[in-house]
Amino acid sequence: MYVQDKFLQLLDKEFGYYEAILDITEQENGKFQRERPLSEIQPLMKKKQIFIACIDEIGKELRPLKQQWKEGKDEYPAPIRDMIQEHLKNFDGLLKTILDLDKANNRMLEKRMIALKTQNRTSVKS
């Protein structure tokens, strides 16, 4: 297998994991918005951590390939080079979407935690 083929294959795999993370993050968001119990959200967070670990593993394999890409992308055949560039461009949009949604989820989680602390203080005083 050519280096560029392996690079594309790993990028595809990594992208699939990020799509799964986006799906899970959207599910979390829906549960936060519907004010579902944290016990329903925790399994999603754990699942997301598994995908993040998978991405970390792929990242180890991708690091040298990305370095080769940076140093010699002009040496790649034009169709492969275009595909890799398209993949990398798609990553930017996907990651931005995930980060924006994750920030919103974190804000809702913080509000939920503050509400729980306030509720616990109030019930202790009573």
Rosetta constraint file for C-alpha pairs under 8 A:
AtomPair CA 1 CA 5 HARMONIC 6.40 0.50
AtomPair CA 1 CA 6 HARMONIC 6.70 0.50
AtomPair CA 2 CA 6 HARMONIC 6.40 0.50
AtomPair CA 3 CA 7 HARMONIC 6.09 0.50
AtomPair CA 3 CA 65 HARMONIC 7.60 0.50
AtomPair CA 4 CA 8 HARMONIC 6.16 0.50
AtomPair CA 4 CA 76 HARMONIC 7.31 0.50
AtomPair CA 4 CA 80 HARMONIC 7.14 0.50
AtomPair CA 5 CA 9 HARMONIC 6.08 0.50
AtomPair CA 6 CA 10 HARMONIC 6.10 0.50
AtomPair CA 7 CA 11 HARMONIC 6.12 0.50
AtomPair CA 7 CA 62 HARMONIC 6.95 0.50
AtomPair CA 7 CA 65 HARMONIC 6.25 0.50
AtomPair CA 7 CA 66 HARMONIC 7.95 0.50
AtomPair CA 8 CA 12 HARMONIC 6.09 0.50
AtomPair CA 8 CA 83 HARMONIC 7.89 0.50
AtomPair CA 8 CA 84 HARMONIC 6.43 0.50
AtomPair CA 9 CA 13 HARMONIC 6.29 0.50
AtomPair CA 10 CA 14 HARMONIC 6.03 0.50
AtomPair CA 10 CA 58 HARMONIC 6.84 0.50
AtomPair CA 10 CA 62 HARMONIC 6.97 0.50
AtomPair CA 11 CA 15 HARMONIC 5.97 0.50
AtomPair CA 11 CA 62 HARMONIC 7.90 0.50
AtomPair CA 11 CA 87 HARMONIC 7.16 0.50
AtomPair CA 12 CA 16 HARMONIC 6.20 0.50
AtomPair CA 12 CA 87 HARMONIC 7.83 0.50
AtomPair CA 13 CA 17 HARMONIC 6.47 0.50
AtomPair CA 14 CA 18 HARMONIC 6.35 0.50
AtomPair CA 14 CA 55 HARMONIC 5.97 0.50
AtomPair CA 14 CA 58 HARMONIC 6.75 0.50
AtomPair CA 15 CA 19 HARMONIC 6.16 0.50
AtomPair CA 15 CA 91 HARMONIC 7.03 0.50
AtomPair CA 16 CA 20 HARMONIC 6.27 0.50
AtomPair CA 17 CA 21 HARMONIC 6.26 0.50
AtomPair CA 17 CA 51 HARMONIC 6.03 0.50
AtomPair CA 17 CA 52 HARMONIC 7.86 0.50
AtomPair CA 17 CA 54 HARMONIC 7.61 0.50
AtomPair CA 17 CA 55 HARMONIC 6.81 0.50
AtomPair CA 18 CA 22 HARMONIC 6.17 0.50
AtomPair CA 18 CA 51 HARMONIC 7.78 0.50
AtomPair CA 18 CA 55 HARMONIC 8.00 0.50
AtomPair CA 18 CA 94 HARMONIC 7.51 0.50
AtomPair CA 18 CA 95 HARMONIC 7.67 0.50
AtomPair CA 19 CA 23 HARMONIC 6.27 0.50
AtomPair CA 19 CA 94 HARMONIC 7.57 0.50
AtomPair CA 20 CA 24 HARMONIC 6.25 0.50
AtomPair CA 20 CA 51 HARMONIC 7.65 0.50
AtomPair CA 21 CA 25 HARMONIC 5.97 0.50
AtomPair CA 21 CA 48 HARMONIC 5.79 0.50
AtomPair CA 21 CA 51 HARMONIC 6.83 0.50
AtomPair CA 21 CA 98 HARMONIC 7.59 0.50
AtomPair CA 22 CA 26 HARMONIC 6.10 0.50
AtomPair CA 22 CA 94 HARMONIC 7.86 0.50
AtomPair CA 22 CA 97 HARMONIC 7.73 0.50
AtomPair CA 22 CA 98 HARMONIC 5.52 0.50
AtomPair CA 23 CA 27 HARMONIC 6.31 0.50
AtomPair CA 24 CA 28 HARMONIC 6.18 0.50
AtomPair CA 24 CA 44 HARMONIC 6.24 0.50
AtomPair CA 24 CA 45 HARMONIC 7.94 0.50
AtomPair CA 24 CA 47 HARMONIC 7.86 0.50
AtomPair CA 24 CA 48 HARMONIC 6.67 0.50
AtomPair CA 25 CA 29 HARMONIC 6.14 0.50
AtomPair CA 25 CA 44 HARMONIC 7.93 0.50
AtomPair CA 25 CA 48 HARMONIC 7.92 0.50
AtomPair CA 25 CA 98 HARMONIC 7.05 0.50
AtomPair CA 25 CA 101 HARMONIC 6.85 0.50
AtomPair CA 25 CA 102 HARMONIC 6.48 0.50
AtomPair CA 25 CA 105 HARMONIC 7.95 0.50
AtomPair CA 26 CA 30 HARMONIC 6.23 0.50
AtomPair CA 26 CA 101 HARMONIC 7.26 0.50
AtomPair CA 27 CA 31 HARMONIC 6.30 0.50
AtomPair CA 27 CA 44 HARMONIC 7.78 0.50
AtomPair CA 28 CA 32 HARMONIC 6.14 0.50
AtomPair CA 28 CA 41 HARMONIC 6.01 0.50
AtomPair CA 28 CA 44 HARMONIC 6.71 0.50
AtomPair CA 28 CA 45 HARMONIC 7.89 0.50
AtomPair CA 28 CA 105 HARMONIC 7.13 0.50
AtomPair CA 29 CA 33 HARMONIC 6.07 0.50
AtomPair CA 29 CA 101 HARMONIC 7.32 0.50
AtomPair CA 29 CA 104 HARMONIC 7.70 0.50
AtomPair CA 29 CA 105 HARMONIC 5.71 0.50
AtomPair CA 30 CA 34 HARMONIC 6.16 0.50
AtomPair CA 31 CA 35 HARMONIC 6.01 0.50
AtomPair CA 31 CA 36 HARMONIC 5.16 0.50
AtomPair CA 31 CA 40 HARMONIC 7.69 0.50
AtomPair CA 31 CA 41 HARMONIC 6.86 0.50
AtomPair CA 32 CA 36 HARMONIC 6.02 0.50
AtomPair CA 32 CA 41 HARMONIC 7.91 0.50
AtomPair CA 32 CA 105 HARMONIC 7.03 0.50
AtomPair CA 32 CA 108 HARMONIC 6.55 0.50
AtomPair CA 32 CA 109 HARMONIC 7.53 0.50
AtomPair CA 36 CA 40 HARMONIC 6.72 0.50
AtomPair CA 36 CA 41 HARMONIC 7.67 0.50
AtomPair CA 37 CA 41 HARMONIC 7.01 0.50
AtomPair CA 38 CA 42 HARMONIC 6.05 0.50
AtomPair CA 39 CA 43 HARMONIC 7.40 0.50
AtomPair CA 40 CA 44 HARMONIC 7.58 0.50
AtomPair CA 41 CA 45 HARMONIC 6.49 0.50
AtomPair CA 42 CA 46 HARMONIC 6.27 0.50
AtomPair CA 43 CA 47 HARMONIC 6.14 0.50
AtomPair CA 44 CA 48 HARMONIC 6.15 0.50
AtomPair CA 45 CA 49 HARMONIC 6.32 0.50
AtomPair CA 46 CA 50 HARMONIC 6.52 0.50
AtomPair CA 47 CA 51 HARMONIC 6.63 0.50
AtomPair CA 48 CA 52 HARMONIC 6.24 0.50
AtomPair CA 49 CA 53 HARMONIC 6.22 0.50
AtomPair CA 50 CA 54 HARMONIC 6.39 0.50
AtomPair CA 51 CA 55 HARMONIC 6.23 0.50
AtomPair CA 52 CA 56 HARMONIC 6.21 0.50
AtomPair CA 53 CA 57 HARMONIC 6.38 0.50
AtomPair CA 54 CA 58 HARMONIC 6.35 0.50
AtomPair CA 55 CA 59 HARMONIC 5.91 0.50
AtomPair CA 56 CA 60 HARMONIC 6.54 0.50
AtomPair CA 57 CA 61 HARMONIC 7.06 0.50
AtomPair CA 58 CA 62 HARMONIC 6.09 0.50
AtomPair CA 59 CA 63 HARMONIC 5.88 0.50
AtomPair CA 60 CA 64 HARMONIC 7.93 0.50
AtomPair CA 61 CA 65 HARMONIC 7.28 0.50
AtomPair CA 62 CA 66 HARMONIC 5.89 0.50
AtomPair CA 63 CA 67 HARMONIC 6.26 0.50
AtomPair CA 64 CA 68 HARMONIC 6.19 0.50
AtomPair CA 65 CA 69 HARMONIC 6.09 0.50
AtomPair CA 66 CA 70 HARMONIC 6.20 0.50
AtomPair CA 67 CA 71 HARMONIC 6.24 0.50
AtomPair CA 68 CA 72 HARMONIC 5.91 0.50
AtomPair CA 68 CA 73 HARMONIC 7.43 0.50
AtomPair CA 69 CA 73 HARMONIC 4.78 0.50
AtomPair CA 72 CA 76 HARMONIC 7.42 0.50
AtomPair CA 73 CA 81 HARMONIC 6.75 0.50
AtomPair CA 74 CA 81 HARMONIC 7.68 0.50
AtomPair CA 76 CA 80 HARMONIC 6.51 0.50
AtomPair CA 76 CA 81 HARMONIC 5.62 0.50
AtomPair CA 77 CA 81 HARMONIC 6.01 0.50
AtomPair CA 78 CA 82 HARMONIC 6.03 0.50
AtomPair CA 79 CA 83 HARMONIC 6.25 0.50
AtomPair CA 80 CA 84 HARMONIC 6.16 0.50
AtomPair CA 81 CA 85 HARMONIC 6.15 0.50
AtomPair CA 82 CA 86 HARMONIC 6.09 0.50
AtomPair CA 83 CA 87 HARMONIC 6.19 0.50
AtomPair CA 84 CA 88 HARMONIC 6.21 0.50
AtomPair CA 85 CA 89 HARMONIC 6.12 0.50
AtomPair CA 86 CA 90 HARMONIC 6.15 0.50
AtomPair CA 87 CA 91 HARMONIC 6.27 0.50
AtomPair CA 88 CA 92 HARMONIC 6.74 0.50
AtomPair CA 89 CA 93 HARMONIC 7.10 0.50
AtomPair CA 90 CA 94 HARMONIC 6.30 0.50
AtomPair CA 91 CA 95 HARMONIC 5.90 0.50
AtomPair CA 92 CA 96 HARMONIC 6.18 0.50
AtomPair CA 93 CA 97 HARMONIC 6.24 0.50
AtomPair CA 94 CA 98 HARMONIC 6.25 0.50
AtomPair CA 95 CA 99 HARMONIC 6.03 0.50
AtomPair CA 96 CA 100 HARMONIC 6.06 0.50
AtomPair CA 97 CA 101 HARMONIC 6.18 0.50
AtomPair CA 98 CA 102 HARMONIC 5.90 0.50
AtomPair CA 99 CA 103 HARMONIC 6.05 0.50
AtomPair CA 100 CA 104 HARMONIC 6.45 0.50
AtomPair CA 101 CA 105 HARMONIC 6.22 0.50
AtomPair CA 102 CA 106 HARMONIC 6.10 0.50
AtomPair CA 103 CA 107 HARMONIC 6.26 0.50
AtomPair CA 104 CA 108 HARMONIC 6.34 0.50
AtomPair CA 105 CA 109 HARMONIC 6.10 0.50
AtomPair CA 106 CA 110 HARMONIC 6.07 0.50
AtomPair CA 107 CA 111 HARMONIC 6.26 0.50
AtomPair CA 108 CA 112 HARMONIC 6.12 0.50
AtomPair CA 109 CA 113 HARMONIC 6.10 0.50
AtomPair CA 110 CA 114 HARMONIC 6.15 0.50
AtomPair CA 111 CA 115 HARMONIC 6.12 0.50
AtomPair CA 112 CA 116 HARMONIC 6.19 0.50
AtomPair CA 113 CA 117 HARMONIC 6.18 0.50
AtomPair CA 114 CA 118 HARMONIC 6.12 0.50
AtomPair CA 115 CA 119 HARMONIC 6.00 0.50
AtomPair CA 116 CA 120 HARMONIC 6.06 0.50
AtomPair CA 117 CA 121 HARMONIC 6.16 0.50
AtomPair CA 118 CA 122 HARMONIC 6.13 0.50
AtomPair CA 119 CA 123 HARMONIC 6.15 0.50
AtomPair CA 120 CA 124 HARMONIC 6.09 0.50
AtomPair CA 121 CA 125 HARMONIC 6.29 0.50
AtomPair CA 122 CA 126 HARMONIC 6.42 0.50
